C-alpha cells in the first residue's frame, strides 16, 4: 500500500480489524500499524459486516475517529 504514514501523522488512514481471536486480532493490528495505518478494533466477526461493501467505511480513507463513526453508522 502506498498510503502508509508514520505514527502520529495527521493524514494517517485507519483500517478496521475484526476477529474472534483476540491474540490474532492484536497481531493483525500490529501489522496494520507497521504498514503505516492506524488499526481500529472493529469487534468480532459477527459485526464485521459493518466494514463490507456499501458501508460507510468500505474503501473510504478515514482517520481512526472517522472509521469508528463509520462503523457506528453502518446499517444492515
N, C-alpha and C positions, 0 to 999 in steps of 0.2 A: 504494500500500500504506500502510495506516495504522499499521503496527507498526514503522516505521523509528525508530532511535535514534541519538544521536550516537556517534561512535567512542569506544571505551573504556567505554561504558555497560555495567553488569553484566547488564542484561537484554536485550542486543542479540542478535537472532536471526541465525543464519548460514544461508547458502544455498549449496548445492554448484553448481559450474560445471564442466562437462566440455566438451572440444573437442579437435580435432586441430590446429587452427591456433593456435600459441602466442600470436601477436600479437592475434588476435581474442579469445582467451580472456582475456588481460590487459585488453583493452578492456572486456569484459563484467564482469570482476571489479571494475574501477574504477567502472563504472556501478552495480553492486550496492552497493558501498561508499558511493557518493554518495547512494544512496536510503536509507541508514541500516541496512544489513545487513552482516554480516561474510561476505565471499566465502571459500569453501573450494575449493581446487583438487581437483576430483574425477577428474582424469585425462583419458583420451582418450574418444572416443565409443564405442569398444569396451566400455569399462567403465561407460558411462552408465546401463546397466540397474540399477545399484546405487541409483539415485535415482528409479526408476519406481514406479508404484502397487504396493502390497503389500510395499514395502521399509521398513526402519526409519526412513528419513529423509523419506519421501514424506508431505507435509502435516504434518510434525512441527515444532514450534517448539523447536529445539535451539540451543545455543550452538555455537561452532566446534568445540570438543572433542567435543561430542555428535554433531555431523554427521560428524566423522571416525570416531568409534566406530560410528555407524550405517552408514556406507558399508562399513566393515570387516566388520560383522556380516551384511550382506546376502547372501542365498543365492539362487541361480537357481531 
